[in-house]
């Protein structure tokens, strides 16, 4: 184990500790997921002085950075016939929960080809 791995682990632990402090009793570890999985991400949204939880449910089309502190993942959903993509930081303090809805069975690590497909064809591809 070299020095970079040790520093990366320390940064990751610091981020997890900050999330534990902010979440309190509802803290959950980050689950293991891959592209093709369908996730429901609970995100904290602050509007003025109020804080609420917003859910974003869709297909993971990309994941980058491995398990590093700056790792990201991209989720795509279709809302009212329009495709919406959102990039999340894996260890963000604004994420409250990541819930696995369904496991996908795909052979690629980046599913950018789903951008041009209809919702029905996407379901066929992921089955």
TARA-V223855 format. One record per backbone hydrogen bond with DSSP energy under -1.0 kcal/mol. NH is the residue of the N-H (numbers start at 1). CO is the residue of the C=O. If there is no record, write none. Layout:
((NH & CO) (NH & CO))
//
This chain:
((6 & 2) (7 & 3) (8 & 4) (9 & 5) (10 & 6) (11 & 7) (12 & 8) (13 & 9) (14 & 10) (15 & 11) (16 & 12) (17 & 13) (18 & 14) (19 & 15) (20 & 16) (21 & 17) (22 & 18) (23 & 19) (24 & 20) (26 & 23) (36 & 60) (37 & 34) (38 & 102) (39 & 58) (40 & 99) (41 & 56) (42 & 97) (43 & 54) (44 & 94) (45 & 52) (47 & 50) (50 & 47) (52 & 45) (54 & 43) (56 & 41) (58 & 39) (59 & 76) (60 & 37) (61 & 74) (62 & 74) (64 & 72) (68 & 65) (71 & 68) (72 & 64) (73 & 88) (74 & 62) (75 & 86) (76 & 59) (77 & 84) (79 & 82) (82 & 79) (84 & 77) (86 & 75) (88 & 73) (90 & 71) (92 & 89) (96 & 42) (97 & 42) (99 & 40) (101 & 38) (102 & 38) (105 & 126) (111 & 61) (114 & 111) (115 & 112) (117 & 114) (122 & 118) (123 & 119) (124 & 120) (125 & 121) (126 & 122))
//
